[in-house]
Amino acid sequence: MYGILFRAEAKPGKYQELIEHAEWTVEVCNKEEPGTWRFDFYPDPDNDQAIYVYEAYRDREAFEAHKQNAPFQRWAAERRESLVADFKTLFNGDALVTMAE
């Protein structure tokens, strides 16, 4: 299993747009990405303008497939820069131990 955890703080006035992009991402992943196992968004308890995002994929190949979808393409091309003031990847890589099959 391949996973990613990151934190994104919205630019002023952009939090709702960030959440809407998240909802669209989850919708597309559920419909089109069988190798995407988790795509979860959590509020930062210390900052109401920030979220933590956890992604889990069957493997790196599934993550590469995810990068071809419309939400990721839009995120990479414009949305991250237009919506996010601060972005920090906390980890990405293969799981050492997992419950996944």
Secondary structure, DSSP 8 states (H G I E B T S, - for coil): -EEEEEEEEE-TT-HHHHHHHHHHHHHHHHHH-TTEEEEEEEEETTEEEEEEEEEEESSHHHHHHHTTSHHHHHIIIIIHHHHEEEEEEEEEEE-SS-S--
